Amino acid sequence: MEQQRNERPGWVGQLLLGGFGSFIALALMLGLAANGFTFIARQPERALPLFQYAWLSGIILIALIPSIIYPVRRLLGKEVVYRPAPRLFKAATIGLLFWPGILIAGAIFADSSSAWLVMPFIQTAVIVLPIWWFVEYGRNKLEGGSRQRMWGVLGFNMAITPLLTICVEILVMGVLVIALGAVGGSRPDWAGVISQMSSLMNSGNFTEEGLAPFTSSILQLPGMVFIIMSLFAVAGPALEEALKPLGLWFVANRKPTPEQGWVMGLVSGAVFAFIESSTLVTNLASSGWTTVVLQRAGTGLLHVTTCGLVGMGLAYAWSERRYFRLILFYFCATAIHGLWNYLSIVVGLQPYLSTYNEFSIAGWNFLGTVSIVTLSLAMLTVLGMVNWKLRKQKTASVVPPPTEIFEETRSTADVAVEKEE
């Protein structure tokens, strides 16, 4: 009873998160869907993103429902039986076999008049299936803790972590823009470009098409490439890897094992990847939908792997006080994420920096693709190796049953013969 009393604040917090988050998700789902129906007849292309966001809100709502049910059962005094999560690696593998067909279906229906009806389902499936397989591959035959704990971590990372990450990144970007404006305003080579950018923002045409003519001028400013690389390949990954496993901090007092920290980290990274990919793919033109979805599959692998490493490092720090391992795993995760961003940025900037490189743009694209594929294979290897290591530790930590030693009992006749002799 004392243990339940100590755990009650955590249950109440989970219940409040589930209740408030579910209410917001339900309101968004109904509001977006109602607004989407008004555009079906007149402008179906505007209805599609509204229905996609409504569908995403519905998924968040469903994910938060267990965070209401489990705490209510606990607070009512009902015993919650521990059941390990089902092993779904085979199911995820079978689902992944359908992924190419779903991808092709998305490319076909993206331009159709019924896109608003079928694309939310197709988009969710094409994003979820690879991420699901990465998680199941990394957690195969491992346990992440009770289902209430897993749903609590999943719900928090579904409803809070992406929004908090976006807010922090916007804040950092705002501070950086103000700093660049203050420093660059006094430099003649920066002043002209900053003035043009200010006029562009005031005109309301701050879009990719409106920004394109200024891209080369901005990148040729002294130190700008270094600033971009520092921001997106160092500061951004360091910030994201610190925020993605934020939900795990609410179970720190339970001292999860490294195995549980690894699994909860995989789930946290998967949720972050799903929300990020869903918001980025929505509103895309049909011509670029397939390419971006393929790229997001690799990004899903990135988020799952790096967050799993940080989650395992946190568990080592909480349960065994191995703080150096936390630092090491966090550094590895940030380095992997930073390298991924660096390769993506280098390839993306080549059309504007081609005059400074001896390779052609086609050559750089090929080199970037090979590098990304190699890094993806390395992350798959990390998932497999960590899974194997944790399973090996789990087997070694299991105490074997005591071995009974049976002594041979001599018969009464044998004892009598011995006495006679």
Secondary structure, DSSP 8 states (H G I E B T S, - for coil): -HHHHHHHHHHHHHHHHHHHHHHHHHHHHHHHHHHHHTTTTT-HHHHHHHHHHHHHHHHHHHHHTHHHHHHHHHHTT-----------HHHHHHHHHTHHHHHHHHHHHTTSTTHHHHHHHHHHHHHHHHHHHHHHHHHTT---S-HHHHHHHHHHHHHTHHHHHHHHHHHHHHHHHHHHHHHHTTSHHHHHHHHHHHHHHHHT--SHHHHHHHHHHHHTSTTHHHHHHHIIIIIHHHHHHHHGGGGGGGGGGG---HHHHHHHHHHHHHHHHHHHHHHHHTT--HHHHHHHHHHHHHHHHHHHHHHHHHHHHHHHHHHH--HHHHHHHHHHHHHHHHHHHHHHHHHHHHHHHGGG-SS-HHHHHHHHHHHHHHHHHHHHHHHHHHHHHHHHHHHHHS-------------HHHHHHHHH-
